[in-house]
Amino acid sequence: MSVTDRLQYEARARPRQSAVAAGAALMLIASAVIQLSGPHTNVNELTVGLIFEHRRFALDLVGALFQAVGWLALGWTLWYLFGCARAREPQLQSFVGVLALVGAPLAAIGIVGYVISYGAVAQQFVTHGAQTYPEANRLMGAASLSIFQIVDYGGELLMAVAFVLTSLQAMRVGLLTRFMGYLGIIGGVLTLFVITPVPIVQFYWLAAMAYLLSGRWPNGLPPAWRTGKAERWPSAAQVREQQARARAQRGKAGGRAPALTRDAVPASAAAGDGGSAETDRPTQTRSSGSRSGARRKRKRRR
């Protein structure tokens, strides 16, 4: 694909990908809000957890479905962004995009399957048996729970790696600003190592990505989106050097400014002003002299 064809494709796909990124941000934040709502136990005990899960199964299932859609939309966004980066630097390894395409469905299947299996275990524990700790421990050893949990963790690991590498490569070729690139790296790390139940960093990155792809970014799209080539951001040393040159140029311009201001006055105008002043003085002298002479003549005649 030529550079022109690639730019035309990206221009057609950007509105769609902007909507996908915005949808991913909304789905992930809505999933967290839903999962935090409803009844929760303050006691970390197996039997009590199963009883409360039986009460809030519907909320957890809806939250899991929202999160699954959010994972899929996030994977699609990363795949598109990495494709744009690889078009500008073909040396990039294609496995990064594959990680997003594989990790997102795995994470989606894992979270939904785990919530359904956990809800089934809670249903069986509440409606059957003696509701004792040994019974709860036996039910929690179901193979389905372990399988879906492994699938979920594996998918999130692949997503985290794809998140970090895609943000890094997109920043290097100039598709993302440094702030967006580093924020994406942090979001990828927090995808695997969850600190807060609400994915604030991922939400902000996806929302900013949607805003950038919509073409409404305050400074416009980064140059790499317009040229179709890698436009690397200047290093810190280069930025300092550019600032030093700019200061030197401003200093030279400031030194010439007074001279230019003086030269800006036309020579003819300056000479004309001076000439008029000089001519006014003799005229005044001659006129006063002529008046005194006229007075003396009048006296003699008298």
PASEBA-1860 file (N, C-alpha, C; in nm, 3 decimals):
! residues 302
1> MSVTDRLQ> 0.085/-0.119/0.000/0.000/0.000/0.000/0.089/0.124/0.000 ~ 0.060/0.217/-0.091/0.138/0.339/-0.098/0.104/0.431/0.020 ~ 0.186/0.534/0.035/0.164/0.628/0.144/0.031/0.700/0.127 ~ 0.000/0.736/0.004/-0.128/0.805/-0.022/-0.246/0.716/0.010 ~ -0.239/0.590/-0.035/-0.349/0.497/-0.005/-0.362/0.473/0.145 ~ -0.249/0.465/0.211/-0.253/0.443/0.357/-0.317/0.562/0.429 ~ -0.281/0.682/0.389/-0.339/0.801/0.451/-0.489/0.810/0.424 ~ -0.530/0.773/0.304/-0.672/0.774/0.273/-0.748/0.671/0.357
9> YEARARPR> -0.688/0.553/0.374/-0.753/0.452/0.457/-0.764/0.499/0.602 ~ -0.657/0.555/0.654/-0.660/0.602/0.792/-0.760/0.714/0.810 ~ -0.771/0.803/0.711/-0.869/0.911/0.721/-1.011/0.856/0.723 ~ -1.036/0.751/0.646/-1.170/0.689/0.648/-1.196/0.615/0.777 ~ -1.093/0.553/0.832/-1.112/0.468/0.950/-1.107/0.545/1.081 ~ -1.049/0.665/1.081/-1.035/0.739/1.208/-1.167/0.768/1.278 ~ -1.271/0.814/1.208/-1.399/0.835/1.280/-1.453/0.708/1.344 ~ -1.442/0.596/1.273/-1.488/0.469/1.330/-1.406/0.430/1.452
17> QSAVAAGA> -1.274/0.444/1.442/-1.189/0.407/1.555/-1.205/0.503/1.672 ~ -1.240/0.627/1.642/-1.268/0.721/1.750/-1.390/0.675/1.829 ~ -1.494/0.629/1.758/-1.613/0.579/1.826/-1.582/0.451/1.903 ~ -1.496/0.365/1.847/-1.459/0.241/1.916/-1.384/0.271/2.045 ~ -1.288/0.364/2.040/-1.213/0.400/2.160/-1.303/0.463/2.266 ~ -1.395/0.551/2.223/-1.489/0.610/2.319/-1.578/0.504/2.381 ~ -1.624/0.408/2.298/-1.705/0.299/2.353/-1.629/0.213/2.452 ~ -1.501/0.187/2.423/-1.419/0.109/2.516/-1.406/0.182/2.649
25> ALMLIASA> -1.382/0.313/2.644/-1.369/0.391/2.769/-1.499/0.385/2.850 ~ -1.611/0.403/2.784/-1.740/0.402/2.855/-1.772/0.264/2.911 ~ -1.743/0.160/2.835/-1.773/0.024/2.881/-1.690/-0.014/3.002 ~ -1.562/0.019/2.999/-1.476/-0.017/3.112/-1.515/0.058/3.239 ~ -1.546/0.186/3.226/-1.583/0.262/3.345/-1.721/0.221/3.395 ~ -1.814/0.189/3.302/-1.947/0.144/3.344/-1.939/0.008/3.412 ~ -1.853/-0.078/3.363/-1.836/-0.209/3.426/-1.788/-0.195/3.570 ~ -1.692/-0.106/3.592/-1.642/-0.086/3.728/-1.750/-0.030/3.820
33> VIQLSGPH> -1.829/0.064/3.768/-1.935/0.124/3.851/-2.040/0.020/3.886 ~ -2.078/-0.063/3.790/-2.179/-0.166/3.816/-2.128/-0.267/3.917 ~ -2.005/-0.310/3.902/-1.951/-0.410/3.994/-1.931/-0.355/4.135 ~ -1.915/-0.224/4.147/-1.902/-0.164/4.280/-2.038/-0.139/4.346 ~ -2.143/-0.138/4.267/-2.276/-0.114/4.323/-2.335/-0.244/4.376 ~ -2.449/-0.232/4.442/-2.515/-0.350/4.496/-2.458/-0.394/4.629 ~ -2.510/-0.503/4.684/-2.463/-0.552/4.816/-2.323/-0.609/4.809 ~ -2.244/-0.580/4.912/-2.108/-0.633/4.924/-2.086/-0.674/5.069
41> TNVNELTV> -2.004/-0.776/5.086/-1.971/-0.821/5.220/-1.843/-0.754/5.269 ~ -1.840/-0.722/5.396/-1.720/-0.665/5.458/-1.630/-0.772/5.518 ~ -1.672/-0.896/5.508/-1.597/-1.008/5.566/-1.542/-1.093/5.453 ~ -1.413/-1.116/5.453/-1.350/-1.199/5.352/-1.358/-1.346/5.395 ~ -1.477/-1.399/5.379/-1.501/-1.538/5.419/-1.572/-1.609/5.305 ~ -1.536/-1.732/5.279/-1.580/-1.803/5.160/-1.731/-1.823/5.156 ~ -1.787/-1.867/5.265/-1.932/-1.894/5.265/-2.012/-1.765/5.251 ~ -1.971/-1.660/5.319/-2.042/-1.532/5.309/-2.028/-1.475/5.167
49> GLIFEHRR> -1.911/-1.490/5.107/-1.891/-1.442/4.971/-1.983/-1.511/4.872 ~ -2.005/-1.642/4.888/-2.096/-1.713/4.798/-2.241/-1.668/4.818 ~ -2.279/-1.642/4.941/-2.416/-1.596/4.967/-2.439/-1.459/4.903 ~ -2.343/-1.368/4.918/-2.359/-1.235/4.858/-2.350/-1.242/4.706 ~ -2.271/-1.333/4.652/-2.264/-1.348/4.507/-2.398/-1.396/4.451 ~ -2.466/-1.479/4.527/-2.599/-1.525/4.484/-2.695/-1.406/4.475 ~ -2.680/-1.309/4.563/-2.769/-1.192/4.563/-2.736/-1.096/4.448 ~ -2.610/-1.083/4.415/-2.570/-0.982/4.317/-2.523/-1.044/4.186
57> FALDLVGA> -2.564/-1.162/4.156/-2.517/-1.229/4.034/-2.554/-1.149/3.909 ~ -2.675/-1.094/3.904/-2.717/-1.021/3.785/-2.628/-0.899/3.761 ~ -2.595/-0.827/3.868/-2.508/-0.710/3.853/-2.370/-0.750/3.804 ~ -2.316/-0.855/3.862/-2.182/-0.899/3.822/-2.182/-0.948/3.677 ~ -2.289/-1.011/3.635/-2.294/-1.059/3.497/-2.301/-0.942/3.399 ~ -2.383/-0.842/3.429/-2.390/-0.724/3.342/-2.256/-0.652/3.340 ~ -2.195/-0.639/3.458/-2.064/-0.574/3.464/-1.959/-0.652/3.384 ~ -1.964/-0.784/3.390/-1.870/-0.866/3.315/-1.891/-0.851/3.164
65> LFQAVGWL> -2.017/-0.843/3.122/-2.045/-0.825/2.980/-1.994/-0.690/2.932 ~ -2.015/-0.586/3.013/-1.963/-0.454/2.977/-1.811/-0.457/2.969 ~ -1.748/-0.523/3.063/-1.601/-0.530/3.061/-1.552/-0.609/2.941 ~ -1.623/-0.715/2.905/-1.583/-0.794/2.788/-1.589/-0.710/2.661 ~ -1.697/-0.633/2.645/-1.706/-0.545/2.528/-1.597/-0.439/2.533 ~ -1.567/-0.387/2.652/-1.459/-0.290/2.665/-1.324/-0.348/2.627 ~ -1.297/-0.474/2.668/-1.171/-0.538/2.629/-1.162/-0.553/2.478 ~ -1.272/-0.596/2.415/-1.270/-0.614/2.270/-1.247/-0.481/2.198
73> ALGWTLWY> -1.314/-0.376/2.244/-1.294/-0.245/2.182/-1.153/-0.193/2.205 ~ -1.098/-0.217/2.323/-0.961/-0.176/2.350/-0.863/-0.251/2.261 ~ -0.884/-0.382/2.245/-0.797/-0.459/2.157/-0.804/-0.410/2.013 ~ -0.924/-0.375/1.967/-0.939/-0.322/1.832/-0.865/-0.189/1.817 ~ -0.874/-0.103/1.918/-0.804/0.025/1.914/-0.653/0.005/1.909 ~ -0.601/-0.085/1.991/-0.457/-0.111/1.991/-0.412/-0.171/1.859 ~ -0.491/-0.259/1.804/-0.455/-0.321/1.675/-0.450/-0.215/1.565 ~ -0.547/-0.125/1.561/-0.547/-0.019/1.461/-0.428/0.075/1.479
81> LFGCARAR> -0.402/0.114/1.604/-0.292/0.205/1.630/-0.158/0.143/1.595 ~ -0.141/0.014/1.628/-0.015/-0.051/1.594/0.000/-0.065/1.443 ~ -0.110/-0.090/1.372/-0.102/-0.096/1.226/-0.057/0.036/1.166 ~ -0.104/0.146/1.223/-0.060/0.278/1.176/0.088/0.299/1.205 ~ 0.133/0.254/1.322/0.275/0.269/1.356/0.362/0.182/1.265 ~ 0.318/0.062/1.237/0.398/-0.029/1.153/0.402/0.019/1.008 ~ 0.297/0.088/0.963/0.300/0.143/0.828/0.407/0.251/0.815 ~ 0.440/0.318/0.924/0.543/0.422/0.921/0.681/0.368/0.953
89> EPQLQSFV> 0.687/0.254/1.014/0.816/0.189/1.044/0.799/0.039/1.026 ~ 0.819/-0.011/0.901/0.792/-0.152/0.872/0.878/-0.250/0.952 ~ 0.987/-0.202/1.014/1.074/-0.293/1.089/1.009/-0.343/1.218 ~ 0.899/-0.283/1.259/0.834/-0.328/1.382/0.781/-0.469/1.366 ~ 0.792/-0.545/1.474/0.746/-0.684/1.472/0.593/-0.688/1.476 ~ 0.535/-0.770/1.391/0.389/-0.776/1.379/0.323/-0.849/1.495 ~ 0.401/-0.917/1.580/0.340/-0.994/1.687/0.271/-0.905/1.790 ~ 0.308/-0.777/1.795/0.246/-0.687/1.892/0.098/-0.670/1.861
97> GVLALVGA> 0.065/-0.652/1.733/-0.075/-0.643/1.696/-0.149/-0.772/1.721 ~ -0.081/-0.885/1.701/-0.144/-1.015/1.727/-0.176/-1.032/1.875 ~ -0.090/-0.980/1.961/-0.116/-0.989/2.104/-0.248/-0.923/2.142 ~ -0.274/-0.808/2.080/-0.401/-0.739/2.109/-0.519/-0.817/2.054 ~ -0.505/-0.872/1.935/-0.616/-0.946/1.875/-0.645/-1.076/1.949 ~ -0.545/-1.136/2.007/-0.565/-1.262/2.081/-0.602/-1.234/2.226 ~ -0.534/-1.138/2.286/-0.556/-1.112/2.428/-0.695/-1.059/2.459 ~ -0.749/-0.973/2.374/-0.881/-0.915/2.402/-0.991/-1.021/2.407
105> PLAAIGIV> -1.003/-1.110/2.308/-1.106/-1.214/2.318/-1.085/-1.308/2.437 ~ -0.958/-1.341/2.467/-0.933/-1.428/2.581/-0.978/-1.363/2.711 ~ -0.945/-1.236/2.728/-0.987/-1.165/2.850/-1.138/-1.155/2.858 ~ -1.204/-1.131/2.743/-1.350/-1.120/2.742/-1.415/-1.254/2.778 ~ -1.367/-1.362/2.717/-1.422/-1.494/2.747/-1.394/-1.532/2.892 ~ -1.274/-1.501/2.937/-1.237/-1.539/3.073/-1.322/-1.471/3.178 ~ -1.346/-1.341/3.166/-1.421/-1.270/3.269/-1.566/-1.310/3.270 ~ -1.627/-1.325/3.152/-1.769/-1.364/3.147/-1.785/-1.509/3.194
113> GYVISYGA> -1.697/-1.596/3.149/-1.706/-1.737/3.191/-1.685/-1.753/3.340 ~ -1.593/-1.677/3.397/-1.568/-1.688/3.541/-1.689/-1.641/3.622 ~ -1.749/-1.528/3.581/-1.865/-1.477/3.655/-1.981/-1.576/3.646 ~ -2.003/-1.635/3.529/-2.112/-1.733/3.515/-2.084/-1.856/3.601 ~ -1.962/-1.904/3.598/-1.927/-2.021/3.679/-1.937/-1.992/3.828 ~ -1.892/-1.876/3.868/-1.899/-1.837/4.009/-2.044/-1.822/4.053 ~ -2.128/-1.765/3.965/-2.269/-1.755/3.998/-2.336/-1.891/4.010 ~ -2.295/-1.986/3.924/-2.352/-2.121/3.933/-2.310/-2.188/4.063
121> VAQQFVTH> -2.186/-2.169/4.104/-2.140/-2.226/4.231/-2.217/-2.164/4.348 ~ -2.238/-2.032/4.343/-2.312/-1.965/4.449/-2.457/-2.013/4.455 ~ -2.516/-2.033/4.337/-2.653/-2.083/4.332/-2.663/-2.223/4.394 ~ -2.569/-2.308/4.362/-2.571/-2.444/4.418/-2.545/-2.442/4.568 ~ -2.456/-2.354/4.613/-2.426/-2.349/4.755/-2.546/-2.300/4.837 ~ -2.618/-2.200/4.786/-2.730/-2.143/4.861/-2.851/-2.235/4.860 ~ -2.875/-2.301/4.750/-2.997/-2.381/4.736/-2.980/-2.528/4.773 ~ -2.859/-2.577/4.785/-2.834/-2.717/4.816/-2.728/-2.728/4.926
129> GAQTYPEA> -2.730/-2.838/4.997/-2.627/-2.867/5.095/-2.648/-2.797/5.227 ~ -2.547/-2.811/5.314/-2.556/-2.759/5.450/-2.500/-2.618/5.464 ~ -2.448/-2.559/5.355/-2.390/-2.424/5.355/-2.280/-2.409/5.460 ~ -2.192/-2.505/5.461/-2.078/-2.503/5.553/-1.951/-2.467/5.476 ~ -1.845/-2.441/5.551/-1.718/-2.405/5.486/-1.663/-2.521/5.402 ~ -1.664/-2.646/5.451/-1.616/-2.756/5.366/-1.696/-2.767/5.235 ~ -1.827/-2.744/5.242/-1.907/-2.749/5.120/-1.869/-2.637/5.025 ~ -1.851/-2.515/5.080/-1.811/-2.403/4.996/-1.672/-2.426/4.936
137> NRLMGAAS> -1.582/-2.482/5.014/-1.447/-2.508/4.964/-1.449/-2.612/4.853 ~ -1.536/-2.711/4.866/-1.546/-2.815/4.763/-1.601/-2.757/4.633 ~ -1.703/-2.674/4.645/-1.763/-2.616/4.524/-1.667/-2.518/4.454 ~ -1.589/-2.447/4.533/-1.496/-2.351/4.473/-1.379/-2.419/4.403 ~ -1.365/-2.548/4.422/-1.261/-2.623/4.352/-1.304/-2.671/4.215 ~ -1.415/-2.621/4.163/-1.464/-2.664/4.032/-1.363/-2.628/3.923 ~ -1.350/-2.720/3.826/-1.252/-2.700/3.719/-1.286/-2.579/3.633 ~ -1.416/-2.552/3.615/-1.455/-2.439/3.529/-1.404/-2.306/3.584
145> LSIFQIVD> -1.408/-2.291/3.716/-1.357/-2.168/3.776/-1.208/-2.149/3.747 ~ -1.133/-2.255/3.765/-0.988/-2.245/3.741/-0.957/-2.218/3.595 ~ -1.027/-2.284/3.506/-1.000/-2.266/3.363/-1.029/-2.123/3.318 ~ -1.146/-2.073/3.354/-1.182/-1.937/3.312/-1.093/-1.832/3.380 ~ -1.050/-1.860/3.501/-0.960/-1.766/3.567/-0.825/-1.760/3.496 ~ -0.773/-1.876/3.455/-0.647/-1.879/3.381/-0.661/-1.808/3.247 ~ -0.774/-1.833/3.179/-0.797/-1.766/3.051/-0.804/-1.615/3.069 ~ -0.872/-1.572/3.175/-0.883/-1.429/3.202/-0.746/-1.368/3.230
153> YGGELLMA> -0.669/-1.429/3.316/-0.536/-1.375/3.347/-0.445/-1.376/3.225 ~ -0.451/-1.483/3.147/-0.369/-1.490/3.026/-0.405/-1.380/2.926 ~ -0.535/-1.358/2.906/-0.577/-1.252/2.816/-0.535/-1.115/2.864 ~ -0.547/-1.090/2.994/-0.507/-0.960/3.048/-0.355/-0.940/3.037 ~ -0.279/-1.048/3.051/-0.134/-1.037/3.034/-0.099/-0.997/2.891 ~ -0.161/-1.062/2.794/-0.135/-1.027/2.654/-0.180/-0.884/2.624 ~ -0.294/-0.846/2.680/-0.342/-0.710/2.659/-0.247/-0.607/2.719 ~ -0.194/-0.637/2.837/-0.102/-0.544/2.901/0.025/-0.526/2.818
161> VAFVLTSL> 0.079/-0.635/2.766/0.199/-0.626/2.683/0.170/-0.548/2.555 ~ 0.056/-0.577/2.492/0.019/-0.506/2.370/-0.003/-0.357/2.398 ~ -0.063/-0.327/2.512/-0.087/-0.188/2.551/0.044/-0.112/2.563 ~ 0.139/-0.171/2.634/0.268/-0.105/2.657/0.345/-0.088/2.526 ~ 0.360/-0.195/2.449/0.441/-0.189/2.327/0.377/-0.101/2.220 ~ 0.245/-0.107/2.207/0.179/-0.024/2.108/0.193/0.124/2.141 ~ 0.172/0.160/2.268/0.188/0.300/2.307/0.331/0.347/2.286 ~ 0.428/0.261/2.317/0.568/0.298/2.301/0.604/0.320/2.154
169> QAMRVGLL> 0.564/0.226/2.068/0.599/0.238/1.927/0.524/0.353/1.860 ~ 0.398/0.372/1.896/0.322/0.484/1.838/0.382/0.618/1.880 ~ 0.433/0.625/2.002/0.499/0.748/2.046/0.631/0.769/1.972 ~ 0.705/0.664/1.947/0.835/0.676/1.881/0.821/0.725/1.737 ~ 0.718/0.680/1.665/0.702/0.722/1.526/0.625/0.854/1.515 ~ 0.578/0.907/1.626/0.514/1.038/1.624/0.363/1.037/1.612 ~ 0.299/0.920/1.626/0.153/0.916/1.620/0.089/0.962/1.750 ~ 0.158/0.942/1.861/0.111/0.986/1.992/0.210/1.084/2.050
177> TRFMGYLG> 0.158/1.180/2.124/0.245/1.270/2.197/0.317/1.194/2.308 ~ 0.418/1.254/2.363/0.491/1.188/2.472/0.400/1.161/2.592 ~ 0.314/1.257/2.621/0.222/1.238/2.733/0.131/1.118/2.708 ~ 0.074/1.110/2.589/-0.016/0.998/2.557/0.061/0.865/2.555 ~ 0.183/0.868/2.505/0.261/0.746/2.501/0.293/0.692/2.639 ~ 0.342/0.779/2.726/0.375/0.735/2.862/0.248/0.697/2.939 ~ 0.140/0.767/2.915/0.015/0.732/2.982/-0.033/0.594/2.938 ~ -0.016/0.562/2.809/-0.053/0.429/2.762/0.034/0.320/2.823
185> IIGGVLTL> 0.161/0.349/2.843/0.249/0.251/2.908/0.203/0.225/3.051 ~ 0.169/0.333/3.122/0.119/0.317/3.259/-0.013/0.241/3.260 ~ -0.099/0.271/3.163/-0.226/0.199/3.155/-0.207/0.051/3.130 ~ -0.107/0.015/3.049/-0.080/-0.125/3.026/-0.031/-0.196/3.151 ~ 0.054/-0.129/3.227/0.102/-0.189/3.352/-0.013/-0.208/3.451 ~ -0.101/-0.107/3.459/-0.213/-0.116/3.553/-0.320/-0.214/3.507 ~ -0.318/-0.252/3.380/-0.410/-0.356/3.335/-0.377/-0.489/3.401 ~ -0.250/-0.512/3.422/-0.209/-0.639/3.484/-0.201/-0.627/3.635
193> FVITPVPI> -0.148/-0.518/3.683/-0.135/-0.497/3.828/-0.239/-0.393/3.871 ~ -0.355/-0.440/3.906/-0.467/-0.352/3.937/-0.446/-0.290/4.076 ~ -0.452/-0.157/4.082/-0.438/-0.086/4.208/-0.574/-0.040/4.259 ~ -0.654/0.014/4.170/-0.788/0.059/4.207/-0.891/-0.017/4.124 ~ -1.011/-0.038/4.178/-1.114/-0.111/4.101/-1.165/-0.033/3.981 ~ -1.144/0.097/3.979/-1.190/0.180/3.867/-1.070/0.208/3.776 ~ -1.076/0.169/3.649/-0.962/0.188/3.557/-0.953/0.332/3.507 ~ -0.910/0.421/3.595/-0.906/0.563/3.561/-0.807/0.590/3.449
201> VQFYWLAA> -0.687/0.532/3.456/-0.583/0.560/3.357/-0.625/0.508/3.219 ~ -0.676/0.385/3.215/-0.721/0.330/3.088/-0.836/0.411/3.029 ~ -0.927/0.453/3.117/-1.040/0.534/3.070/-0.991/0.666/3.012 ~ -0.899/0.732/3.080/-0.850/0.861/3.032/-0.775/0.844/2.901 ~ -0.693/0.740/2.889/-0.617/0.718/2.765/-0.712/0.692/2.649 ~ -0.812/0.608/2.670/-0.906/0.577/2.563/-0.988/0.700/2.524 ~ -1.031/0.778/2.623/-1.107/0.900/2.593/-1.021/1.000/2.515 ~ -0.894/1.015/2.558/-0.804/1.104/2.485/-0.775/1.052/2.345
209> MAYLLSGR> -0.765/0.920/2.331/-0.743/0.861/2.200/-0.862/0.886/2.108 ~ -0.982/0.872/2.163/-1.101/0.901/2.084/-1.104/1.047/2.041 ~ -1.065/1.136/2.130/-1.062/1.279/2.099/-0.957/1.309/1.992 ~ -0.842/1.245/2.001/-0.736/1.267/1.903/-0.780/1.218/1.765 ~ -0.836/1.097/1.759/-0.876/1.040/1.631/-0.993/1.115/1.569 ~ -1.069/1.185/1.651/-1.181/1.263/1.596/-1.133/1.387/1.523 ~ -1.005/1.423/1.538/-0.951/1.540/1.471/-0.970/1.669/1.547 ~ -1.015/1.661/1.671/-1.041/1.781/1.751/-0.930/1.808/1.853
217> WPNGLPPA> -0.817/1.743/1.839/-0.706/1.764/1.931/-0.665/1.911/1.929 ~ -0.637/1.972/2.046/-0.612/2.117/2.049/-0.507/2.165/1.950 ~ -0.396/2.091/1.937/-0.290/2.131/1.845/-0.300/2.060/1.711 ~ -0.412/1.995/1.685/-0.427/1.919/1.562/-0.361/1.782/1.572 ~ -0.380/1.701/1.470/-0.317/1.569/1.469/-0.165/1.582/1.465 ~ -0.093/1.494/1.535/0.053/1.496/1.523/0.096/1.481/1.378 ~ 0.214/1.533/1.342/0.256/1.535/1.201/0.257/1.398/1.134 ~ 0.287/1.292/1.209/0.295/1.159/1.148/0.162/1.115/1.088
225> WRTGKAER> 0.051/1.162/1.142/-0.080/1.128/1.085/-0.100/1.195/0.949 ~ -0.034/1.308/0.925/-0.054/1.381/0.800/0.047/1.341/0.693 ~ 0.170/1.309/0.734/0.274/1.278/0.635/0.278/1.130/0.598 ~ 0.230/1.044/0.687/0.240/0.901/0.660/0.378/0.844/0.685 ~ 0.466/0.922/0.743/0.602/0.880/0.772/0.630/0.898/0.921 ~ 0.737/0.835/0.966/0.775/0.849/1.106/0.826/0.990/1.131 ~ 0.765/1.057/1.226/0.805/1.192/1.265/0.843/1.188/1.413 ~ 0.970/1.164/1.437/1.015/1.141/1.575/1.018/1.273/1.652
233> WPSAAQVR> 0.977/1.264/1.777/0.979/1.381/1.863/1.124/1.414/1.900 ~ 1.158/1.542/1.911/1.297/1.578/1.947/1.329/1.534/2.089 ~ 1.455/1.499/2.109/1.500/1.461/2.242/1.512/1.585/2.330 ~ 1.540/1.562/2.459/1.554/1.674/2.552/1.671/1.764/2.512 ~ 1.782/1.702/2.468/1.897/1.782/2.426/1.864/1.865/2.303 ~ 1.790/1.806/2.208/1.751/1.881/2.089/1.657/1.995/2.123 ~ 1.566/1.970/2.218/1.474/2.077/2.260/1.552/2.192/2.322 ~ 1.650/2.160/2.407/1.732/2.266/2.467/1.811/2.343/2.362
241> EQQARARA> 1.862/2.270/2.263/1.937/2.336/2.156/1.846/2.428/2.074 ~ 1.725/2.382/2.044/1.631/2.467/1.971/1.593/2.591/2.052 ~ 1.572/2.573/2.181/1.539/2.688/2.265/1.655/2.787/2.271 ~ 1.779/2.735/2.277/1.895/2.824/2.280/1.906/2.903/2.150 ~ 1.884/2.836/2.036/1.889/2.907/1.908/1.779/3.012/1.900 ~ 1.660/2.977/1.950/1.550/3.073/1.947/1.581/3.195/2.032 ~ 1.642/3.172/2.150/1.679/3.286/2.235/1.785/3.372/2.169 ~ 1.881/3.305/2.103/1.986/3.381/2.035/1.928/3.466/1.921
249> QRGKAGGR> 1.834/3.408/1.847/1.772/3.484/1.738/1.691/3.601/1.792 ~ 1.619/3.577/1.903/1.544/3.687/1.962/1.637/3.797/2.012 ~ 1.752/3.754/2.068/1.848/3.854/2.114/1.902/3.938/2.000 ~ 1.935/3.873/1.887/1.984/3.948/1.772/1.877/4.040/1.718 ~ 1.756/3.991/1.712/1.646/4.075/1.664/1.625/4.193/1.756 ~ 1.639/4.171/1.888/1.624/4.281/1.983/1.736/4.382/1.969 ~ 1.859/4.338/1.935/1.969/4.431/1.916/1.954/4.514/1.792 ~ 1.895/4.459/1.687/1.876/4.533/1.563/1.754/4.622/1.567
257> APALTRDA> 1.664/4.595/1.659/1.536/4.667/1.658/1.554/4.817/1.671 ~ 1.642/4.867/1.764/1.659/5.013/1.772/1.716/5.072/1.645 ~ 1.814/4.998/1.583/1.873/5.050/1.459/1.768/5.056/1.349 ~ 1.685/4.950/1.341/1.580/4.950/1.241/1.480/5.060/1.268 ~ 1.457/5.088/1.395/1.363/5.195/1.428/1.417/5.330/1.385 ~ 1.548/5.349/1.406/1.607/5.475/1.364/1.612/5.486/1.213 ~ 1.647/5.378/1.148/1.655/5.380/1.003/1.518/5.391/0.939 ~ 1.417/5.356/1.017/1.283/5.358/0.960/1.236/5.501/0.933
265> VPASAAAG> 1.300/5.598/0.999/1.263/5.738/0.973/1.325/5.780/0.842 ~ 1.251/5.823/0.743/1.309/5.860/0.613/1.407/5.975/0.627 ~ 1.515/5.968/0.552/1.617/6.073/0.559/1.562/6.206/0.510 ~ 1.478/6.199/0.408/1.421/6.323/0.356/1.335/6.392/0.458 ~ 1.259/6.312/0.536/1.174/6.371/0.639/1.257/6.436/0.746 ~ 1.369/6.367/0.786/1.456/6.425/0.888/1.518/6.554/0.839 ~ 1.564/6.550/0.713/1.624/6.672/0.658/1.522/6.782/0.644 ~ 1.404/6.747/0.604/1.300/6.847/0.587/1.265/6.913/0.718
273> DGGSAETD> 1.256/6.834/0.826/1.225/6.891/0.956/1.334/6.987/0.998 ~ 1.462/6.942/0.980/1.572/7.029/1.020/1.576/7.156/0.937 ~ 1.553/7.141/0.804/1.556/7.257/0.717/1.448/7.356/0.751 ~ 1.332/7.312/0.782/1.223/7.403/0.816/1.255/7.480/0.942 ~ 1.321/7.413/1.037/1.357/7.482/1.161/1.458/7.591/1.136 ~ 1.555/7.558/1.049/1.659/7.658/1.022/1.603/7.775/0.944 ~ 1.518/7.746/0.850/1.464/7.854/0.769/1.370/7.943/0.847 ~ 1.305/7.885/0.951/1.215/7.967/1.032/1.291/8.072/1.110
281> RPTQTRSS> 1.408/8.036/1.163/1.483/8.130/1.245/1.531/8.252/1.166 ~ 1.597/8.235/1.051/1.638/8.354/0.974/1.520/8.438/0.934 ~ 1.413/8.379/0.900/1.295/8.456/0.861/1.250/8.546/0.973 ~ 1.249/8.485/1.094/1.209/8.564/1.209/1.308/8.678/1.234 ~ 1.437/8.654/1.215/1.538/8.757/1.237/1.524/8.870/1.137 ~ 1.504/8.830/1.009/1.490/8.931/0.906/1.364/9.015/0.926 ~ 1.259/8.951/0.967/1.135/9.025/0.986/1.147/9.124/1.100 ~ 1.214/9.085/1.209/1.231/9.177/1.322/1.323/9.292/1.285
289> GSRSGARR> 1.428/9.261/1.204/1.518/9.367/1.162/1.450/9.469/1.071 ~ 1.369/9.421/0.984/1.298/9.512/0.893/1.203/9.602/0.967 ~ 1.140/9.551/1.072/1.048/9.632/1.150/1.123/9.746/1.222 ~ 1.238/9.712/1.283/1.315/9.816/1.354/1.365/9.924/1.258 ~ 1.405/9.883/1.137/1.449/9.981/1.037/1.336/10.074/0.996 ~ 1.218/10.020/0.984/1.103/10.103/0.945/1.071/10.205/1.052 ~ 1.086/10.164/1.179/1.059/10.257/1.288/1.159/10.373/1.286 ~ 1.291/10.344/1.262/1.391/10.450/1.259/1.364/10.551/1.146
297> KRKRRR> 1.322/10.502/1.031/1.292/10.590/0.920/1.177/10.684/0.953 ~ 1.076/10.627/1.025/0.962/10.712/1.060/1.006/10.824/1.155 ~ 1.095/10.793/1.251/1.144/10.896/1.343/1.218/11.009/1.270 ~ 1.304/10.973/1.173/1.380/11.073/1.099/1.286/11.166/1.022 ~ 1.185/11.108/0.965/1.093/11.188/0.887/1.023/11.288/0.979 ~ 0.989/11.243/1.102/0.923/11.333/1.192/1.021/11.444/1.233
END
